[in-house]
Amino acid sequence: MEKNIRCNACARRIKEENGILKEDIFEGKKEWGYFSRLDLKVDTFFLCEDCYEQIVSKFQIPVTRKDKLEVM
């Protein structure tokens, strides 16, 4: 089953084959809670690797990035 995932920033279709993603993506999800203007809304979005890097490069405080030693 095709997922037809697109990057929310550039709208590029994420490569997949037989329902399996052939590139990695960033998936953001936020369930807004009380004391928010978006109370009880759920936002989700996807970013390709290029758009993710462009966005985080503009952060005043950089993301924390660690190397993994093992994949399970």
CHARMM-style PDB file with segment names, atoms N, HN, CA, C and O in Angstrom:
ATOM      1  N   MET     1       0.841  -1.181   0.000  1.00  0.00      PROA
ATOM      2  CA  MET     1       0.000   0.000   0.000  1.00  0.00      PROA
ATOM      3  C   MET     1       0.887   1.245   0.000  1.00  0.00      PROA
ATOM      4  O   MET     1       1.766   1.389   0.849  1.00  0.00      PROA
ATOM      5  N   GLU     2       0.651   2.126  -0.944  1.00  0.00      PROA
ATOM      6  HN  GLU     2      -0.063   2.009  -1.634  1.00  0.00      PROA
ATOM      7  CA  GLU     2       1.435   3.354  -1.055  1.00  0.00      PROA
ATOM      8  C   GLU     2       1.017   4.347   0.030  1.00  0.00      PROA
ATOM      9  O   GLU     2      -0.170   4.528   0.300  1.00  0.00      PROA
ATOM     10  N   LYS     3       2.009   4.983   0.645  1.00  0.00      PROA
ATOM     11  HN  LYS     3       2.974   4.836   0.426  1.00  0.00      PROA
ATOM     12  CA  LYS     3       1.744   5.941   1.705  1.00  0.00      PROA
ATOM     13  C   LYS     3       1.567   7.362   1.156  1.00  0.00      PROA
ATOM     14  O   LYS     3       0.871   8.176   1.762  1.00  0.00      PROA
ATOM     15  N   ASN     4       2.192   7.662   0.012  1.00  0.00      PROA
ATOM     16  HN  ASN     4       2.758   7.000  -0.481  1.00  0.00      PROA
ATOM     17  CA  ASN     4       2.114   8.992  -0.605  1.00  0.00      PROA
ATOM     18  C   ASN     4       2.443  10.112   0.375  1.00  0.00      PROA
ATOM     19  O   ASN     4       1.708  11.094   0.482  1.00  0.00      PROA
ATOM     20  N   ILE     5       3.544   9.956   1.082  1.00  0.00      PROA
ATOM     21  HN  ILE     5       4.142   9.159   0.996  1.00  0.00      PROA
ATOM     22  CA  ILE     5       3.969  10.976   2.042  1.00  0.00      PROA
ATOM     23  C   ILE     5       4.727  12.063   1.296  1.00  0.00      PROA
ATOM     24  O   ILE     5       5.570  11.780   0.445  1.00  0.00      PROA
ATOM     25  N   ARG     6       4.413  13.313   1.629  1.00  0.00      PROA
ATOM     26  HN  ARG     6       3.727  13.543   2.321  1.00  0.00      PROA
ATOM     27  CA  ARG     6       5.099  14.465   1.061  1.00  0.00      PROA
ATOM     28  C   ARG     6       5.697  15.297   2.183  1.00  0.00      PROA
ATOM     29  O   ARG     6       5.161  15.356   3.290  1.00  0.00      PROA
ATOM     30  N   CYS     7       6.814  15.936   1.879  1.00  0.00      PROA
ATOM     31  HN  CYS     7       7.250  15.888   0.981  1.00  0.00      PROA
ATOM     32  CA  CYS     7       7.419  16.873   2.810  1.00  0.00      PROA
ATOM     33  C   CYS     7       6.489  18.087   2.911  1.00  0.00      PROA
ATOM     34  O   CYS     7       6.104  18.665   1.895  1.00  0.00      PROA
ATOM     35  N   ASN     8       6.137  18.463   4.123  1.00  0.00      PROA
ATOM     36  HN  ASN     8       6.449  17.993   4.949  1.00  0.00      PROA
ATOM     37  CA  ASN     8       5.249  19.602   4.311  1.00  0.00      PROA
ATOM     38  C   ASN     8       5.911  20.932   3.950  1.00  0.00      PROA
ATOM     39  O   ASN     8       5.212  21.910   3.684  1.00  0.00      PROA
ATOM     40  N   ALA     9       7.248  20.987   3.935  1.00  0.00      PROA
ATOM     41  HN  ALA     9       7.816  20.193   4.151  1.00  0.00      PROA
ATOM     42  CA  ALA     9       7.936  22.247   3.635  1.00  0.00      PROA
ATOM     43  C   ALA     9       8.096  22.464   2.127  1.00  0.00      PROA
ATOM     44  O   ALA     9       7.780  23.541   1.623  1.00  0.00      PROA
ATOM     45  N   CYS    10       8.580  21.456   1.411  1.00  0.00      PROA
ATOM     46  HN  CYS    10       8.837  20.581   1.821  1.00  0.00      PROA
ATOM     47  CA  CYS    10       8.851  21.633  -0.022  1.00  0.00      PROA
ATOM     48  C   CYS    10       7.869  20.888  -0.915  1.00  0.00      PROA
ATOM     49  O   CYS    10       7.894  21.075  -2.132  1.00  0.00      PROA
ATOM     50  N   ALA    11       7.017  20.063  -0.356  1.00  0.00      PROA
ATOM     51  HN  ALA    11       6.997  19.912   0.632  1.00  0.00      PROA
ATOM     52  CA  ALA    11       5.984  19.282  -1.059  1.00  0.00      PROA
ATOM     53  C   ALA    11       6.543  18.134  -1.895  1.00  0.00      PROA
ATOM     54  O   ALA    11       5.805  17.507  -2.656  1.00  0.00      PROA
ATOM     55  N   ARG    12       7.837  17.853  -1.762  1.00  0.00      PROA
ATOM     56  HN  ARG    12       8.437  18.361  -1.144  1.00  0.00      PROA
ATOM     57  CA  ARG    12       8.427  16.744  -2.521  1.00  0.00      PROA
ATOM     58  C   ARG    12       7.887  15.420  -1.995  1.00  0.00      PROA
ATOM     59  O   ARG    12       7.772  15.212  -0.787  1.00  0.00      PROA
ATOM     60  N   ARG    13       7.562  14.535  -2.922  1.00  0.00      PROA
ATOM     61  HN  ARG    13       7.656  14.703  -3.903  1.00  0.00      PROA
ATOM     62  CA  ARG    13       7.097  13.204  -2.544  1.00  0.00      PROA
ATOM     63  C   ARG    13       8.266  12.383  -2.009  1.00  0.00      PROA
ATOM     64  O   ARG    13       9.335  12.344  -2.617  1.00  0.00      PROA
ATOM     65  N   ILE    14       8.060  11.733  -0.881  1.00  0.00      PROA
ATOM     66  HN  ILE    14       7.191  11.764  -0.386  1.00  0.00      PROA
ATOM     67  CA  ILE    14       9.096  10.901  -0.264  1.00  0.00      PROA
ATOM     68  C   ILE    14       9.142   9.567  -1.004  1.00  0.00      PROA
ATOM     69  O   ILE    14       8.108   8.941  -1.236  1.00  0.00      PROA
ATOM     70  N   LYS    15      10.345   9.141  -1.371  1.00  0.00      PROA
ATOM     71  HN  LYS    15      11.185   9.650  -1.183  1.00  0.00      PROA
ATOM     72  CA  LYS    15      10.513   7.908  -2.145  1.00  0.00      PROA
ATOM     73  C   LYS    15      10.052   6.695  -1.340  1.00  0.00      PROA
ATOM     74  O   LYS    15      10.388   6.531  -0.167  1.00  0.00      PROA
ATOM     75  N   GLU    16       9.276   5.862  -2.009  1.00  0.00      PROA
ATOM     76  HN  GLU    16       9.003   5.995  -2.961  1.00  0.00      PROA
ATOM     77  CA  GLU    16       8.859   4.606  -1.399  1.00  0.00      PROA
ATOM     78  C   GLU    16       8.704   3.561  -2.485  1.00  0.00      PROA
ATOM     79  O   GLU    16       8.515   3.871  -3.661  1.00  0.00      PROA
ATOM     80  N   GLU    17       8.791   2.323  -2.058  1.00  0.00      PROA
ATOM     81  HN  GLU    17       8.945   2.070  -1.102  1.00  0.00      PROA
ATOM     82  CA  GLU    17       8.658   1.194  -2.970  1.00  0.00      PROA
ATOM     83  C   GLU    17       7.913   0.094  -2.247  1.00  0.00      PROA
ATOM     84  O   GLU    17       8.328  -0.350  -1.176  1.00  0.00      PROA
ATOM     85  N   ASN    18       6.828  -0.339  -2.826  1.00  0.00      PROA
ATOM     86  HN  ASN    18       6.492   0.021  -3.696  1.00  0.00      PROA
ATOM     87  CA  ASN    18       5.995  -1.386  -2.218  1.00  0.00      PROA
ATOM     88  C   ASN    18       5.587  -1.024  -0.791  1.00  0.00      PROA
ATOM     89  O   ASN    18       5.556  -1.885   0.088  1.00  0.00      PROA
ATOM     90  N   GLY    19       5.276   0.245  -0.567  1.00  0.00      PROA
ATOM     91  HN  GLY    19       5.300   0.944  -1.281  1.00  0.00      PROA
ATOM     92  CA  GLY    19       4.816   0.688   0.745  1.00  0.00      PROA
ATOM     93  C   GLY    19       5.920   0.883   1.768  1.00  0.00      PROA
ATOM     94  O   GLY    19       5.635   1.141   2.937  1.00  0.00      PROA
ATOM     95  N   ILE    20       7.183   0.764   1.351  1.00  0.00      PROA
ATOM     96  HN  ILE    20       7.414   0.554   0.401  1.00  0.00      PROA
ATOM     97  CA  ILE    20       8.323   0.920   2.260  1.00  0.00      PROA
ATOM     98  C   ILE    20       9.055   2.202   1.894  1.00  0.00      PROA
ATOM     99  O   ILE    20       9.448   2.389   0.743  1.00  0.00      PROA
ATOM    100  N   LEU    21       9.240   3.088   2.872  1.00  0.00      PROA
ATOM    101  HN  LEU    21       8.920   2.936   3.808  1.00  0.00      PROA
ATOM    102  CA  LEU    21       9.965   4.332   2.624  1.00  0.00      PROA
ATOM    103  C   LEU    21      11.410   4.019   2.268  1.00  0.00      PROA
ATOM    104  O   LEU    21      12.057   3.200   2.921  1.00  0.00      PROA
ATOM    105  N   LYS    22      11.907   4.675   1.233  1.00  0.00      PROA
ATOM    106  HN  LYS    22      11.381   5.340   0.703  1.00  0.00      PROA
ATOM    107  CA  LYS    22      13.277   4.472   0.770  1.00  0.00      PROA
ATOM    108  C   LYS    22      14.192   5.617   1.176  1.00  0.00      PROA
ATOM    109  O   LYS    22      15.343   5.680   0.745  1.00  0.00      PROA
ATOM    110  N   GLU    23      13.686   6.514   1.996  1.00  0.00      PROA
ATOM    111  HN  GLU    23      12.750   6.463   2.346  1.00  0.00      PROA
ATOM    112  CA  GLU    23      14.495   7.574   2.592  1.00  0.00      PROA
ATOM    113  C   GLU    23      13.859   7.908   3.937  1.00  0.00      PROA
ATOM    114  O   GLU    23      12.667   7.685   4.148  1.00  0.00      PROA
ATOM    115  N   ASP    24      14.654   8.432   4.818  1.00  0.00      PROA
ATOM    116  HN  ASP    24      15.622   8.614   4.646  1.00  0.00      PROA
ATOM    117  CA  ASP    24      14.145   8.735   6.152  1.00  0.00      PROA
ATOM    118  C   ASP    24      13.532  10.128   6.173  1.00  0.00      PROA
ATOM    119  O   ASP    24      13.905  10.991   5.379  1.00  0.00      PROA
ATOM    120  N   ILE    25      12.598  10.339   7.078  1.00  0.00      PROA
ATOM    121  HN  ILE    25      12.295   9.638   7.723  1.00  0.00      PROA
ATOM    122  CA  ILE    25      11.911  11.620   7.214  1.00  0.00      PROA
ATOM    123  C   ILE    25      11.801  11.966   8.688  1.00  0.00      PROA
ATOM    124  O   ILE    25      11.906  11.102   9.559  1.00  0.00      PROA
ATOM    125  N   PHE    26      11.591  13.236   8.945  1.00  0.00      PROA
ATOM    126  HN  PHE    26      11.506  13.938   8.237  1.00  0.00      PROA
ATOM    127  CA  PHE    26      11.279  13.695  10.300  1.00  0.00      PROA
ATOM    128  C   PHE    26       9.761  13.767  10.398  1.00  0.00      PROA
ATOM    129  O   PHE    26       9.107  14.383   9.556  1.00  0.00      PROA
ATOM    130  N   GLU    27       9.200  13.136  11.431  1.00  0.00      PROA
ATOM    131  HN  GLU    27       9.731  12.636  12.115  1.00  0.00      PROA
ATOM    132  CA  GLU    27       7.765  13.214  11.666  1.00  0.00      PROA
ATOM    133  C   GLU    27       7.530  13.993  12.949  1.00  0.00      PROA
ATOM    134  O   GLU    27       7.972  13.590  14.025  1.00  0.00      PROA
ATOM    135  N   GLY    28       6.837  15.099  12.826  1.00  0.00      PROA
ATOM    136  HN  GLY    28       6.478  15.427  11.952  1.00  0.00      PROA
ATOM    137  CA  GLY    28       6.500  15.907  13.989  1.00  0.00      PROA
ATOM    138  C   GLY    28       5.035  15.702  14.348  1.00  0.00      PROA
ATOM    139  O   GLY    28       4.171  15.647  13.473  1.00  0.00      PROA
ATOM    140  N   LYS    29       4.769  15.592  15.632  1.00  0.00      PROA
ATOM    141  HN  LYS    29       5.471  15.637  16.343  1.00  0.00      PROA
ATOM    142  CA  LYS    29       3.382  15.461  16.101  1.00  0.00      PROA
ATOM    143  C   LYS    29       3.262  16.206  17.419  1.00  0.00      PROA
ATOM    144  O   LYS    29       4.082  16.030  18.320  1.00  0.00      PROA
ATOM    145  N   LYS    30       2.245  17.029  17.523  1.00  0.00      PROA
ATOM    146  HN  LYS    30       1.579  17.172  16.791  1.00  0.00      PROA
ATOM    147  CA  LYS    30       2.006  17.782  18.755  1.00  0.00      PROA
ATOM    148  C   LYS    30       0.527  17.724  19.084  1.00  0.00      PROA
ATOM    149  O   LYS    30      -0.319  18.118  18.281  1.00  0.00      PROA
ATOM    150  N   GLU    31       0.227  17.228  20.276  1.00  0.00      PROA
ATOM    151  HN  GLU    31       0.915  16.908  20.928  1.00  0.00      PROA
ATOM    152  CA  GLU    31      -1.131  17.243  20.798  1.00  0.00      PROA
ATOM    153  C   GLU    31      -1.225  18.424  21.750  1.00  0.00      PROA
ATOM    154  O   GLU    31      -0.674  18.393  22.850  1.00  0.00      PROA
ATOM    155  N   TRP    32      -1.925  19.461  21.318  1.00  0.00      PROA
ATOM    156  HN  TRP    32      -2.372  19.486  20.424  1.00  0.00      PROA
ATOM    157  CA  TRP    32      -2.015  20.690  22.089  1.00  0.00      PROA
ATOM    158  C   TRP    32      -2.922  20.485  23.291  1.00  0.00      PROA
ATOM    159  O   TRP    32      -3.963  19.835  23.199  1.00  0.00      PROA
ATOM    160  N   GLY    33      -2.514  21.041  24.405  1.00  0.00      PROA
ATOM    161  HN  GLY    33      -1.668  21.568  24.480  1.00  0.00      PROA
ATOM    162  CA  GLY    33      -3.260  20.873  25.641  1.00  0.00      PROA
ATOM    163  C   GLY    33      -3.866  22.159  26.148  1.00  0.00      PROA
ATOM    164  O   GLY    33      -3.907  23.179  25.461  1.00  0.00      PROA
ATOM    165  N   TYR    34      -4.324  22.072  27.353  1.00  0.00      PROA
ATOM    166  HN  TYR    34      -4.290  21.243  27.911  1.00  0.00      PROA
ATOM    167  CA  TYR    34      -4.947  23.223  28.006  1.00  0.00      PROA
ATOM    168  C   TYR    34      -3.971  24.398  28.064  1.00  0.00      PROA
ATOM    169  O   TYR    34      -2.755  24.214  28.013  1.00  0.00      PROA
ATOM    170  N   PHE    35      -4.520  25.598  28.170  1.00  0.00      PROA
ATOM    171  HN  PHE    35      -5.508  25.747  28.211  1.00  0.00      PROA
ATOM    172  CA  PHE    35      -3.752  26.841  28.249  1.00  0.00      PROA
ATOM    173  C   PHE    35      -3.043  27.164  26.937  1.00  0.00      PROA
ATOM    174  O   PHE    35      -2.076  27.927  26.921  1.00  0.00      PROA
ATOM    175  N   SER    36      -3.522  26.586  25.843  1.00  0.00      PROA
ATOM    176  HN  SER    36      -4.308  25.967  25.856  1.00  0.00      PROA
ATOM    177  CA  SER    36      -2.984  26.859  24.522  1.00  0.00      PROA
ATOM    178  C   SER    36      -4.109  27.389  23.637  1.00  0.00      PROA
ATOM    179  O   SER    36      -5.272  27.028  23.815  1.00  0.00      PROA
ATOM    180  N   ARG    37      -3.757  28.241  22.691  1.00  0.00      PROA
ATOM    181  HN  ARG    37      -2.812  28.535  22.546  1.00  0.00      PROA
ATOM    182  CA  ARG    37      -4.753  28.698  21.722  1.00  0.00      PROA
ATOM    183  C   ARG    37      -5.214  27.542  20.828  1.00  0.00      PROA
ATOM    184  O   ARG    37      -6.253  27.637  20.175  1.00  0.00      PROA
ATOM    185  N   LEU    38      -4.456  26.472  20.799  1.00  0.00      PROA
ATOM    186  HN  LEU    38      -3.612  26.394  21.329  1.00  0.00      PROA
ATOM    187  CA  LEU    38      -4.780  25.316  19.960  1.00  0.00      PROA
ATOM    188  C   LEU    38      -5.271  24.137  20.788  1.00  0.00      PROA
ATOM    189  O   LEU    38      -5.113  22.983  20.392  1.00  0.00      PROA
ATOM    190  N   ASP    39      -5.854  24.427  21.914  1.00  0.00      PROA
ATOM    191  HN  ASP    39      -5.982  25.365  22.236  1.00  0.00      PROA
ATOM    192  CA  ASP    39      -6.345  23.417  22.841  1.00  0.00      PROA
ATOM    193  C   ASP    39      -7.144  22.325  22.120  1.00  0.00      PROA
ATOM    194  O   ASP    39      -8.077  22.613  21.370  1.00  0.00      PROA
ATOM    195  N   LEU    40      -6.760  21.073  22.362  1.00  0.00      PROA
ATOM    196  HN  LEU    40      -6.002  20.840  22.971  1.00  0.00      PROA
ATOM    197  CA  LEU    40      -7.413  19.866  21.834  1.00  0.00      PROA
ATOM    198  C   LEU    40      -7.235  19.664  20.329  1.00  0.00      PROA
ATOM    199  O   LEU    40      -7.962  18.874  19.726  1.00  0.00      PROA
ATOM    200  N   LYS    41      -6.284  20.360  19.717  1.00  0.00      PROA
ATOM    201  HN  LYS    41      -5.693  21.001  20.207  1.00  0.00      PROA
ATOM    202  CA  LYS    41      -5.928  20.129  18.314  1.00  0.00      PROA
ATOM    203  C   LYS    41      -4.707  19.212  18.271  1.00  0.00      PROA
ATOM    204  O   LYS    41      -3.901  19.201  19.202  1.00  0.00      PROA
ATOM    205  N   VAL    42      -4.574  18.453  17.202  1.00  0.00      PROA
ATOM    206  HN  VAL    42      -5.229  18.463  16.446  1.00  0.00      PROA
ATOM    207  CA  VAL    42      -3.410  17.590  17.000  1.00  0.00      PROA
ATOM    208  C   VAL    42      -2.798  17.954  15.650  1.00  0.00      PROA
ATOM    209  O   VAL    42      -3.447  17.822  14.612  1.00  0.00      PROA
ATOM    210  N   ASP    43      -1.556  18.409  15.668  1.00  0.00      PROA
ATOM    211  HN  ASP    43      -1.029  18.517  16.511  1.00  0.00      PROA
ATOM    212  CA  ASP    43      -0.834  18.761  14.444  1.00  0.00      PROA
ATOM    213  C   ASP    43       0.179  17.668  14.129  1.00  0.00      PROA
ATOM    214  O   ASP    43       0.869  17.182  15.026  1.00  0.00      PROA
ATOM    215  N   THR    44       0.273  17.280  12.865  1.00  0.00      PROA
ATOM    216  HN  THR    44      -0.287  17.674  12.136  1.00  0.00      PROA
ATOM    217  CA  THR    44       1.306  16.345  12.416  1.00  0.00      PROA
ATOM    218  C   THR    44       1.899  16.891  11.123  1.00  0.00      PROA
ATOM    219  O   THR    44       1.210  17.547  10.341  1.00  0.00      PROA
ATOM    220  N   PHE    45       3.176  16.614  10.906  1.00  0.00      PROA
ATOM    221  HN  PHE    45       3.736  16.082  11.541  1.00  0.00      PROA
ATOM    222  CA  PHE    45       3.822  17.027   9.663  1.00  0.00      PROA
ATOM    223  C   PHE    45       5.049  16.173   9.425  1.00  0.00      PROA
ATOM    224  O   PHE    45       5.573  15.526  10.331  1.00  0.00      PROA
ATOM    225  N   PHE    46       5.497  16.191   8.160  1.00  0.00      PROA
ATOM    226  HN  PHE    46       5.071  16.716   7.424  1.00  0.00      PROA
ATOM    227  CA  PHE    46       6.682  15.445   7.755  1.00  0.00      PROA
ATOM    228  C   PHE    46       7.665  16.399   7.092  1.00  0.00      PROA
ATOM    229  O   PHE    46       7.266  17.326   6.388  1.00  0.00      PROA
ATOM    230  N   LEU    47       8.950  16.165   7.322  1.00  0.00      PROA
ATOM    231  HN  LEU    47       9.275  15.412   7.894  1.00  0.00      PROA
ATOM    232  CA  LEU    47      10.002  16.944   6.665  1.00  0.00      PROA
ATOM    233  C   LEU    47      11.012  15.989   6.051  1.00  0.00      PROA
ATOM    234  O   LEU    47      11.441  15.029   6.692  1.00  0.00      PROA
ATOM    235  N   CYS    48      11.393  16.259   4.796  1.00  0.00      PROA
ATOM    236  HN  CYS    48      11.045  17.038   4.276  1.00  0.00      PROA
ATOM    237  CA  CYS    48      12.499  15.502   4.209  1.00  0.00      PROA
ATOM    238  C   CYS    48      13.785  15.934   4.919  1.00  0.00      PROA
ATOM    239  O   CYS    48      13.801  16.929   5.642  1.00  0.00      PROA
ATOM    240  N   GLU    49      14.837  15.189   4.707  1.00  0.00      PROA
ATOM    241  HN  GLU    49      14.824  14.380   4.119  1.00  0.00      PROA
ATOM    242  CA  GLU    49      16.091  15.475   5.404  1.00  0.00      PROA
ATOM    243  C   GLU    49      16.642  16.859   5.055  1.00  0.00      PROA
ATOM    244  O   GLU    49      17.144  17.562   5.931  1.00  0.00      PROA
ATOM    245  N   ASP    50      16.553  17.253   3.783  1.00  0.00      PROA
ATOM    246  HN  ASP    50      16.145  16.681   3.071  1.00  0.00      PROA
ATOM    247  CA  ASP    50      17.067  18.568   3.368  1.00  0.00      PROA
ATOM    248  C   ASP    50      16.317  19.702   4.071  1.00  0.00      PROA
ATOM    249  O   ASP    50      16.941  20.628   4.588  1.00  0.00      PROA
ATOM    250  N   CYS    51      14.985  19.633   4.092  1.00  0.00      PROA
ATOM    251  HN  CYS    51      14.478  18.881   3.671  1.00  0.00      PROA
ATOM    252  CA  CYS    51      14.195  20.688   4.740  1.00  0.00      PROA
ATOM    253  C   CYS    51      14.429  20.697   6.251  1.00  0.00      PROA
ATOM    254  O   CYS    51      14.496  21.761   6.866  1.00  0.00      PROA
ATOM    255  N   TYR    52      14.552  19.523   6.838  1.00  0.00      PROA
ATOM    256  HN  TYR    52      14.497  18.659   6.338  1.00  0.00      PROA
ATOM    257  CA  TYR    52      14.844  19.445   8.274  1.00  0.00      PROA
ATOM    258  C   TYR    52      16.150  20.177   8.578  1.00  0.00      PROA
ATOM    259  O   TYR    52      16.207  20.993   9.498  1.00  0.00      PROA
ATOM    260  N   GLU    53      17.197  19.886   7.806  1.00  0.00      PROA
ATOM    261  HN  GLU    53      17.151  19.223   7.059  1.00  0.00      PROA
ATOM    262  CA  GLU    53      18.495  20.515   8.040  1.00  0.00      PROA
ATOM    263  C   GLU    53      18.424  22.032   7.850  1.00  0.00      PROA
ATOM    264  O   GLU    53      19.035  22.781   8.612  1.00  0.00      PROA
ATOM    265  N   GLN    54      17.681  22.488   6.839  1.00  0.00      PROA
ATOM    266  HN  GLN    54      17.184  21.880   6.220  1.00  0.00      PROA
ATOM    267  CA  GLN    54      17.528  23.933   6.616  1.00  0.00      PROA
ATOM    268  C   GLN    54      16.843  24.597   7.804  1.00  0.00      PROA
ATOM    269  O   GLN    54      17.266  25.663   8.251  1.00  0.00      PROA
ATOM    270  N   ILE    55      15.796  23.974   8.313  1.00  0.00      PROA
ATOM    271  HN  ILE    55      15.452  23.108   7.950  1.00  0.00      PROA
ATOM    272  CA  ILE    55      15.042  24.560   9.421  1.00  0.00      PROA
ATOM    273  C   ILE    55      15.866  24.587  10.701  1.00  0.00      PROA
ATOM    274  O   ILE    55      15.945  25.623  11.361  1.00  0.00      PROA
ATOM    275  N   VAL    56      16.481  23.467  11.060  1.00  0.00      PROA
ATOM    276  HN  VAL    56      16.417  22.625  10.523  1.00  0.00      PROA
ATOM    277  CA  VAL    56      17.222  23.436  12.330  1.00  0.00      PROA
ATOM    278  C   VAL    56      18.495  24.272  12.277  1.00  0.00      PROA
ATOM    279  O   VAL    56      19.009  24.682  13.318  1.00  0.00      PROA
ATOM    280  N   SER    57      19.005  24.527  11.083  1.00  0.00      PROA
ATOM    281  HN  SER    57      18.588  24.194  10.238  1.00  0.00      PROA
ATOM    282  CA  SER    57      20.213  25.361  10.980  1.00  0.00      PROA
ATOM    283  C   SER    57      19.922  26.810  11.389  1.00  0.00      PROA
ATOM    284  O   SER    57      20.851  27.568  11.669  1.00  0.00      PROA
ATOM    285  N   LYS    58      18.659  27.197  11.425  1.00  0.00      PROA
ATOM    286  HN  LYS    58      17.904  26.582  11.197  1.00  0.00      PROA
ATOM    287  CA  LYS    58      18.277  28.561  11.803  1.00  0.00      PROA
ATOM    288  C   LYS    58      18.001  28.705  13.302  1.00  0.00      PROA
ATOM    289  O   LYS    58      17.756  29.813  13.779  1.00  0.00      PROA
ATOM    290  N   PHE    59      18.038  27.604  14.041  1.00  0.00      PROA
ATOM    291  HN  PHE    59      18.237  26.704  13.653  1.00  0.00      PROA
ATOM    292  CA  PHE    59      17.779  27.657  15.476  1.00  0.00      PROA
ATOM    293  C   PHE    59      18.868  28.466  16.188  1.00  0.00      PROA
ATOM    294  O   PHE    59      20.048  28.344  15.861  1.00  0.00      PROA
ATOM    295  N   GLN    60      18.476  29.280  17.147  1.00  0.00      PROA
ATOM    296  HN  GLN    60      17.518  29.379  17.413  1.00  0.00      PROA
ATOM    297  CA  GLN    60      19.438  30.010  17.969  1.00  0.00      PROA
ATOM    298  C   GLN    60      20.176  29.043  18.903  1.00  0.00      PROA
ATOM    299  O   GLN    60      21.361  29.230  19.179  1.00  0.00      PROA
ATOM    300  N   ILE    61      19.492  28.033  19.376  1.00  0.00      PROA
ATOM    301  HN  ILE    61      18.529  27.881  19.151  1.00  0.00      PROA
ATOM    302  CA  ILE    61      20.096  26.978  20.191  1.00  0.00      PROA
ATOM    303  C   ILE    61      20.065  25.713  19.343  1.00  0.00      PROA
ATOM    304  O   ILE    61      18.983  25.235  19.003  1.00  0.00      PROA
ATOM    305  N   PRO    62      21.225  25.156  18.991  1.00  0.00      PROA
ATOM    306  CA  PRO    62      21.239  24.004  18.085  1.00  0.00      PROA
ATOM    307  C   PRO    62      20.580  22.769  18.695  1.00  0.00      PROA
ATOM    308  O   PRO    62      20.503  22.619  19.915  1.00  0.00      PROA
ATOM    309  N   VAL    63      20.111  21.892  17.813  1.00  0.00      PROA
ATOM    310  HN  VAL    63      20.174  22.014  16.822  1.00  0.00      PROA
ATOM    311  CA  VAL    63      19.562  20.619  18.278  1.00  0.00      PROA
ATOM    312  C   VAL    63      20.690  19.816  18.921  1.00  0.00      PROA
ATOM    313  O   VAL    63      21.863  20.004  18.597  1.00  0.00      PROA
ATOM    314  N   THR    64      20.330  18.938  19.816  1.00  0.00      PROA
ATOM    315  HN  THR    64      19.377  18.786  20.079  1.00  0.00      PROA
ATOM    316  CA  THR    64      21.299  18.019  20.407  1.00  0.00      PROA
ATOM    317  C   THR    64      21.365  16.797  19.505  1.00  0.00      PROA
ATOM    318  O   THR    64      20.345  16.156  19.254  1.00  0.00      PROA
ATOM    319  N   ARG    65      22.551  16.471  19.017  1.00  0.00      PROA
ATOM    320  HN  ARG    65      23.380  16.992  19.221  1.00  0.00      PROA
ATOM    321  CA  ARG    65      22.716  15.345  18.108  1.00  0.00      PROA
ATOM    322  C   ARG    65      23.794  14.430  18.663  1.00  0.00      PROA
ATOM    323  O   ARG    65      24.894  14.874  18.991  1.00  0.00      PROA
ATOM    324  N   LYS    66      23.467  13.154  18.763  1.00  0.00      PROA
ATOM    325  HN  LYS    66      22.573  12.794  18.496  1.00  0.00      PROA
ATOM    326  CA  LYS    66      24.404  12.145  19.261  1.00  0.00      PROA
ATOM    327  C   LYS    66      24.537  11.050  18.227  1.00  0.00      PROA
ATOM    328  O   LYS    66      23.612  10.803  17.454  1.00  0.00      PROA
ATOM    329  N   ASP    67      25.672  10.398  18.209  1.00  0.00      PROA
ATOM    330  HN  ASP    67      26.424  10.599  18.837  1.00  0.00      PROA
ATOM    331  CA  ASP    67      25.871   9.227  17.350  1.00  0.00      PROA
ATOM    332  C   ASP    67      25.356   7.989  18.072  1.00  0.00      PROA
ATOM    333  O   ASP    67      25.599   7.808  19.265  1.00  0.00      PROA
ATOM    334  N   LYS    68      24.640   7.137  17.334  1.00  0.00      PROA
ATOM    335  HN  LYS    68      24.442   7.284  16.365  1.00  0.00      PROA
ATOM    336  CA  LYS    68      24.206   5.865  17.885  1.00  0.00      PROA
ATOM    337  C   LYS    68      25.293   4.835  17.607  1.00  0.00      PROA
ATOM    338  O   LYS    68      25.932   4.857  16.555  1.00  0.00      PROA
ATOM    339  N   LEU    69      25.491   3.947  18.549  1.00  0.00      PROA
ATOM    340  HN  LEU    69      24.972   3.929  19.403  1.00  0.00      PROA
ATOM    341  CA  LEU    69      26.508   2.918  18.384  1.00  0.00      PROA
ATOM    342  C   LEU    69      25.915   1.625  17.868  1.00  0.00      PROA
ATOM    343  O   LEU    69      26.637   0.746  17.398  1.00  0.00      PROA
ATOM    344  N   GLU    70      24.587   1.505  17.956  1.00  0.00      PROA
ATOM    345  HN  GLU    70      24.000   2.218  18.338  1.00  0.00      PROA
ATOM    346  CA  GLU    70      23.963   0.243  17.603  1.00  0.00      PROA
ATOM    347  C   GLU    70      22.528   0.504  17.151  1.00  0.00      PROA
ATOM    348  O   GLU    70      21.848   1.383  17.681  1.00  0.00      PROA
ATOM    349  N   VAL    71      22.081  -0.266  16.171  1.00  0.00      PROA
ATOM    350  HN  VAL    71      22.634  -0.981  15.741  1.00  0.00      PROA
ATOM    351  CA  VAL    71      20.722  -0.148  15.668  1.00  0.00      PROA
ATOM    352  C   VAL    71      19.995  -1.439  15.973  1.00  0.00      PROA
ATOM    353  O   VAL    71      20.494  -2.527  15.684  1.00  0.00      PROA
ATOM    354  N   MET    72      18.820  -1.319  16.557  1.00  0.00      PROA
ATOM    355  HN  MET    72      18.414  -0.436  16.792  1.00  0.00      PROA
ATOM    356  CA  MET    72      18.057  -2.526  16.896  1.00  0.00      PROA
ATOM    357  C   MET    72      16.816  -2.606  16.069  1.00  0.00      PROA
ATOM    358  OT1 MET    72      16.041  -3.553  16.208  1.00  0.00      PROA
TER     359      MET     72
END
